[in-house]
Amino acid sequence: MIKSNVTNPVAIELKPLHKTSGKRVKLEDVYDSMKKEFEKTGTNQIVKYLKAIDGTDYVVLTNLDEVYLFC
């Protein structure tokens, strides 16, 4: 969570760039998994961030190579 003298903090979710097997993890696959979870249950990790942390308007999902921004 980045929160430094601002009214709208930004949550950052850092995902691994590689699996322990050495295979690269595409952030699109992580996003698709979260999207399916939302369609099935009505919630996911991003929704939880937006609801749980008061004043959070943005969530950044990144693996330090690719970035998704949720508002």
Number of C-alpha atoms within 10 A of each C-alpha: 13 11 11 9 7 8 10 14 18 21 20 16 15 12 15 15 17 12 9 8 6 8 9 11 14 15 20 12 10 15 14 11 13 17 16 13 14 15 11 10 8 10 14 16 13 22 15 10 19 18 11 10 13 10 12 19 16 17 21 17 20 18 18 11 9 12 12 13 10 12 11
